[in-house]
């Protein structure tokens, strides 16, 4: 038997590497990873980490499989209409029954993120959501857990190792990116996003077996037009000074908060909180609106993008507390158990 209880033949080709051996394989087998997102990044991540013999993977995602996913998430071909996490659990059970995959069919939120991060040895951000990325970075920084985060759009993207002793995502990306498009609006090519998922999996394994230099503090960018690659280390990047735009959960709302819902009634018939004001990002500026002295400003929208923009417009003119609320739609229940 191989180290960690797996069969010799299954892991023989990686255990023969001097960087792994039986000790490294035991570390891989003993690891518990949190993977957030079961889409184009998450699919190659969980496939190759399960193939390598990771002991336990908690996979969280609120989406069901759609036909438009299949060009970059091919394992879901027979599973259209099912929850991605449950389909992935079935696929990985056949791929490697020695890896336990725990599927969570739900959103990652400020309510559940701290507990999920605390229970994992390593976190992989495979979500197509900047709000989730910053939330994970904040939780990993507080818990001292390493975070491998990637973002892909069109034909380019990046992957990096944050927190766990390295600077946070906020240290490298303190502000919103200029391009706030998504894969749904700008498109993405399957092999491109898969390549970044594979880099995430490799970084995770490198951390688990202790390869040097550490991927923590390293960022890699690839641009497929021209096949250009750049990489740099950010070990000394300072954390942002002053207040950061922090995400909260609905359960964190307080009586007396100045709550603004940046969605109209057509988008969100039920506002983020009773008594929420309906406003637009453009309504914020030098002339207000402003909370009352001592009030906390809570800016809500679906993904957090408009909330961040509104906070940027409010902050220069008001020095009180500002927090963001990402209020996504309920998880679909129209799939098989």
C-alpha positions, -999 to 999 in steps of 0.1 A, spaced: 0 0 0 11 36 -7 14 63 19 -20 76 30 -39 43 22 -40 46 -16 -29 19 -40 7 19 -52 -2 20 -89 -26 49 -87 0 74 -75 33 57 -86 42 82 -113 40 112 -89 55 94 -59 86 86 -79 93 123 -81 119 132 -54 98 162 -45 69 140 -35 78 105 -24 58 87 3 60 117 27 46 141 1 19 117 -8 9 114 28 6 152 30 -16 152 -1 -37 125 13 -41 142 46 -52 176 32 -86 192 33 -92 218 6 -120 243 2 -128 249 -35 -152 278 -41 -168 275 -76 -175 244 -97 -173 261 -131 -145 265 -157 -118 269 -131 -132 246 -105 -137 216 -129 -99 211 -137 -90 220 -101 -111 192 -85 -103 167 -113 -66 170 -109 -65 174 -72 -87 143 -68 -65 125 -93 -34 134 -72 -51 119 -41 -63 148 -20 -81 133 10 -110 157 12 -124 185 -9 -153 207 1 -168 222 -30 -193 250 -28 -213 265 -57 -250 276 -61 -253 269 -99 -270 242 -119 -254 228 -151 -265 247 -183 -258 237 -219 -237 269 -223 -213 257 -196 -203 225 -215 -176 240 -238 -154 247 -207 -169 223 -182 -170 191 -202 -175 167 -172 -210 179 -169 -222 167 -203 -247 141 -190 -258 163 -161 -276 194 -176 -301 206 -151 -283 192 -120 -265 210 -93 -229 213 -104 -215 203 -70 -236 171 -70 -227 162 -105 -190 168 -97 -193 146 -66 -205 117 -89 -178 123 -114 -150 124 -88 -164 93 -70 -158 74 -102 -124 91 -109 -110 84 -74 -131 69 -47 -102 76 -22 -110 113 -24 -140 125 -4 -158 153 -20 -183 172 1 -208 191 -21 -224 223 -8 -252 236 -31 -253 271 -18 -237 306 -21 -206 315 -3 -215 343 20 -201 363 49 -221 340 71 -207 307 61 -172 317 47 -154 321 81 -164 286 92 -156 270 58 -122 287 56 -113 278 92 -120 241 85 -97 239 55 -59 236 51 -60 256 18 -86 276 -1 -89 278 -39 -110 307 -53 -125 294 -85 -156 317 -84 -165 341 -112 -172 368 -86 -149 396 -74 -171 399 -42 -163 362 -34 -126 368 -41 -123 397 -17 -144 379 9 -122 348 8 -91 370 10 -104 387 41 -113 354 57 -80 337 48 -60 367 60 -78 366 94 -74 328 97 -39 327 84 -49 303 56 -33 303 22 -55 313 -8 -49 304 -44 -71 327 -65 -75 330 -103 -95 352 -126 -100 346 -164 -119 367 -189 -118 363 -227 -83 352 -236 -63 364 -206 -62 360 -168 -40 356 -137 -34 332 -109 -17 340 -76 -10 328 -41 -23 351 -13 -25 352 25 -11 324 47 19 346 54 18 364 21 1 397 13 -37 396 7 -56 400 -26 -64 436 -14 -26 444 -13 -22 435 -50 -57 446 -62 -69 474 -38 -94 487 -63 -120 472 -87 -106 462 -121 -113 486 -149 -131 459 -168 -161 446 -148 -174 422 -175 -180 386 -168 -177 354 -188 -214 356 -195 -210 391 -211 -176 389 -227 -171 352 -233 -143 328 -225 -124 300 -243 -125 266 -227 -87 257 -228 -78 292 -215 -98 289 -183 -88 253 -179 -51 263 -181 -56 286 -151 -75 260 -132 -46 236 -137 -21 263 -125 -43 266 -94 -41 229 -88 -3 229 -93 1 258 -69 -20 239 -43 1 208 -46 33 228 -44 21 243 -11 11 209 3 45 193 -5 65 223 4 81 232 -29 103 263 -30 100 290 -39 65 291 -24 36 300 -47 24 323 -20 35 358 -30 36 349 -66 14 361 -94 13 348 -130 -5 364 -159 -11 348 -193 -24 365 -225 -32 340 -251 -30 365 -280 7 363 -288 11 337 -260 26 363 -236 33 354 -200 45 375 -171 52 367 -135 63 386 -105 65 383 -67 47 406 -44 60 394 -10 66 430 2 33 445 -11 18 466 17 -17 461 29 -40 490 20 -42 518 46 -75 532 58 -109 516 56 -116 489 30 -149 481 14 -160 452 36 -188 427 27 -213 418 53 -242 392 55 -278 400 58 -277 386 93 -252 414 102 -277 442 94 -285 464 124 -316 484 134 -310 519 123 -286 512 94 -288 535 64 -296 508 38 -296 516 1 -306 490 -25 -290 499 -58 -315 477 -77 -349 488 -90 -381 470 -82 -380 451 -115 -346 435 -106 -353 430 -69 -391 431 -60 -381 425 -24 -354 450 -13 -323 440 6 -339 450 39 -373 464 50 -372 502 47 -343 502 21 -340 533 0 -340 526 -38 -312 546 -54 -286 544 -82 -249 546 -81 -250 579 -98 -271 594 -70 -241 595 -47 -217 624 -48 -209 657 -31 -245 666 -25 -254 633 -9 -273 613 0 -256 609 34 -264 588 65 -272 605 97 -243 611 121 -234 577 138 -254 557 112 -237 529 92 -241 530 54 -251 496 39 -250 496 1 -266 466 -15 -269 451 -50 -268 416 -65 -231 410 -69 -214 438 -49 -202 457 -80 -226 486 -79 -222 487 -41 -184 491 -45 -189 519 -70 -214 537 -48 -190 534 -18 -162 549 -39 -185 579 -46 -197 582 -10 -164 579 8 -147 612 -2 -177 631 12 -186 610 43 -162 595 69 -186 571 86 -187 534 83 -196 519 49 -202 482 43 -213 463 12 -240 437 9 -240 413 -21 -276 400 -23 -278 372 -49 -310 355 -59 -321 323 -41 -304 291 -51 -325 272 -76 -343 241 -63 -354 227 -96 -328 200 -99 -325 164 -86 -315 157 -50 
